[in-house]
Amino acid sequence: MYAIDQIGQPLLDDAYELLNDSAVSEGMDKLMFGLLKLRQLFPHNWQQFVRGSCRKHPLKKIVHESPFTHRAFHKPRGYAGDAVMMDYIYASDVTPVEEIVTLNDVYQYELATPGCASVRERLAIAANLIDRVSREVEAPRILSIACGHLREGQRSRAVQTKEIGELIAFDQDEKSLAVVESAFGNGQIRPIKGSVSELLRDKGQFQDMDLVYSLGLFDYLAQPTARRMTRIMFDMLKPGGVMLLVNFSPNLYNIGYMEAYMDWFLIYRDEFDMHQLTVDIKPKQMKKVRIFRDSYKNLVFMEIRKAKTR
Ligand SMILES: C[S@@+](CC[C@H](N)C(=O)[O-])C[C@H]1O[C@@H](n2cnc3c(N)ncnc32)[C@H](O)[C@@H]1O
């Protein structure tokens, strides 16, 4: 038996017992912090522990009763983190509160984690940026890459008051774009189906944008692709235009649980890693690079303003 199992098995047993006794918050805290520690202490045996122990333990059945964990693990659209999953996180924004309170306890715990709160704040930060750019520029041209259901559009005053020239909602997932079409079908928002690989191939597809942003995509891109995407997004901007990227940081305490029970593997970046994404852009082309975190410190944002002169 590996050392990871000697510590890990009692952790899974204890968490199982607590969850069975309806001590959900205590059980989930124990599980999340414990798995995070095991992942840090035993990086070489972690994958094997996940497959050989976590996923064979009866605990799996209990945590999979959460619709959020269940969907991430089973990936009905073929990938984790689809727009429906994001709606589970935004639940208080898009679902009537009475419906949420009747849902499963593990899901309620997940909704209240700082990681999910950070994702809700990410939506507000994007909506505020859309509004800021709309105050600076009349009828701005905006591109959202990997838009999902474009929920920030429901939060943005400029979108609601139709001050946007055009907002292109770009995503690989047709079903998500159909939701965007029905939520905003007013000519202002233009859904376009496409993938990151297409953007990398056809670099000139979008140009003269006032704002280009992407939420929840860079966490899936390895560093060389993320660097190329950063450059491509920058080239889409008009002089003076703004772009926003964001990535989960390694501080997130859910990481072990996400990998073990949600089968959700992300690439985590800190401030240094984010700054490294700009290495293909000449410093003098950028008027300002601002790197900041959300108030829960789980996400690292990078906002770049393009210089007015080339
Ligand atoms: C985590 S969701 C984020 C959705 C939305 N931006 C939000 O923050 O709620 C990730 C989105 O990226 C899209 N996506 C993932 N890989 C993609 C790719 N290679 N090309 C285009 N879209 C992609 C998915 O379809 C999904 O809608």
The ligand as an SDF file (V2000), in Angstrom:
LIG
                    3D

 27 29  0  0  0  0  0  0  0  0999 V2000
  -16.1240   27.2750  -18.5480 C   0  0  0  0  0  0  0  0  0  0  0  0
  -17.1560   27.6910  -19.9050 S   0  0  0  0  0  0  0  0  0  0  0  0
  -17.1820   29.4520  -19.8150 C   0  0  0  0  0  0  0  0  0  0  0  0
  -18.4150   30.0230  -20.4530 C   0  0  0  0  0  0  0  0  0  0  0  0
  -18.6110   31.5170  -20.2120 C   0  0  0  0  0  0  0  0  0  0  0  0
  -17.5580   32.2930  -20.8140 N   0  0  0  0  0  0  0  0  0  0  0  0
  -18.7240   31.7980  -18.7450 C   0  0  0  0  0  0  0  0  0  0  0  0
  -17.7720   32.3500  -18.1650 O   0  0  0  0  0  0  0  0  0  0  0  0
  -19.7490   31.4680  -18.1510 O   0  0  0  0  0  0  0  0  0  0  0  0
  -16.0710   27.3370  -21.2180 C   0  0  0  0  0  0  0  0  0  0  0  0
  -16.6330   27.6100  -22.6020 C   0  0  0  0  0  0  0  0  0  0  0  0
  -15.5600   27.4670  -23.5090 O   0  0  0  0  0  0  0  0  0  0  0  0
  -16.0300   26.8630  -24.6760 C   0  0  0  0  0  0  0  0  0  0  0  0
  -14.8570   26.2350  -25.2940 N   0  0  0  0  0  0  0  0  0  0  0  0
  -14.0500   25.3000  -24.7180 C   0  0  0  0  0  0  0  0  0  0  0  0
  -13.0640   24.9740  -25.5670 N   0  0  0  0  0  0  0  0  0  0  0  0
  -13.2670   25.7080  -26.6860 C   0  0  0  0  0  0  0  0  0  0  0  0
  -12.5820   25.8090  -27.9270 C   0  0  0  0  0  0  0  0  0  0  0  0
  -11.4970   25.0560  -28.1430 N   0  0  0  0  0  0  0  0  0  0  0  0
  -13.0500   26.6520  -28.8670 N   0  0  0  0  0  0  0  0  0  0  0  0
  -14.1660   27.4120  -28.6230 C   0  0  0  0  0  0  0  0  0  0  0  0
  -14.8550   27.3730  -27.4690 N   0  0  0  0  0  0  0  0  0  0  0  0
  -14.4050   26.5330  -26.5150 C   0  0  0  0  0  0  0  0  0  0  0  0
  -17.0630   25.8770  -24.2060 C   0  0  0  0  0  0  0  0  0  0  0  0
  -17.9620   25.5190  -25.2430 O   0  0  0  0  0  0  0  0  0  0  0  0
  -17.7030   26.6330  -23.0520 C   0  0  0  0  0  0  0  0  0  0  0  0
  -18.8400   27.3540  -23.4700 O   0  0  0  0  0  0  0  0  0  0  0  0
  1  2  1  0
  2  3  1  0
  2 10  1  0
  3  4  1  0
  4  5  1  0
  5  6  1  0
  5  7  1  0
  7  8  2  0
  7  9  1  0
 10 11  1  0
 11 12  1  0
 11 26  1  0
 12 13  1  0
 13 14  1  0
 13 24  1  0
 14 15  1  0
 14 23  1  0
 15 16  2  0
 16 17  1  0
 17 18  1  0
 17 23  2  0
 18 19  1  0
 18 20  2  0
 20 21  1  0
 21 22  2  0
 22 23  1  0
 24 25  1  0
 24 26  1  0
 26 27  1  0
M  CHG  2   2   1   9  -1
M  END
$$$$
